């Protein structure tokens, strides 16, 4: 049975995985999503301390 990392690698190299990657890149290019991500990271970093 393939490990999780092997299955993930296979998915990401498939056409469906490439579509998901491209969709994620388009979403990350939007300034409002960048702001949401930065605020989430700040919030998560604050919890670790």
Order of alpha helices (4+ residues) and beta strands (2+ residues): alpha-alpha-alpha
